[in-house]
Amino acid sequence: MKQTNIAIAVLFAAMFLGLSSCKKNGGKTRKDFTLTSNTWYRFSPTTPATLNVGGTNFTTFAYVPGGGTGSATELGNINMFFNQLAYTSNASVPQPLPEGSVTAPVSLIATFPVLGAPLPLIQPTDFAAFGAANVSLQVPATDALGRNINTVVYNASGEAIFTSYITASTIVPVSATRFNFSGKLAVVGGRGRFASATGEMDFTGFFNPQNPNDAGFNTSGWIEY
């Protein structure tokens, strides 16, 4: 009898955990969502402009597009591409270091020039895979609310999730070869099952200012579709 009671208790516990991570809401299902990836980035210099973030004026100086591979719940193995606009408090030095970034359309990647210069500037084949994927994904610049779609995460089946920053990405130097960043993002649609997806996630990551092929990006939150 004791073994039967234990088995029933385990069954109810499993059912509770399943319900807590997958909830119905008006015909949609809300699930926990995590993503981990190894990424790389490039710089595409742009005309400096003033940007106010949290009451402080900064100067934008470059788009920072990039890509990566990894895994995500609901999608499995993924590829991703992203774009953001970097800002600094000192744009007068020859090579400014970003102190943060704000969302910028990932679709702009197709318009960035290949300058034929050393990394971290864009190289000829960096974004060939984005062009090929976008033939089927057709990532728009913004969603219906006008929010920039700055990241596309997709799998081999053609399912995709689009995201946009809710907050600026805050960058904290840790060492000469590691800068950490963090912020919050929103899910703003996608493709396949995720065409009308919504959600919110915290994101964290890092990049190496001395090696544009050494970076990472992670998210944790929820998605509803």
Secondary structure, 3 states (H helix, E strand, C coil): CHHHHHHHHHHHHHHHHHHHHEEEECCEEEEEEEEEEEEEECEEEEEEEEEEECCEEEEEEEECCEEEEEEECCCEEEEEEECEEEEECCCCCCCCCCCEEEECCHHHHHHCCCCCCCCCECCCCCCHHHHHHHHHHCCCCECCCCCECCEEEECCCCCEEEEEECCCEEEEEEECCEEEEEEEEEEEEEEHHHCCCEEEEEEEEEEECCEEEEEEEEEEEEEEC
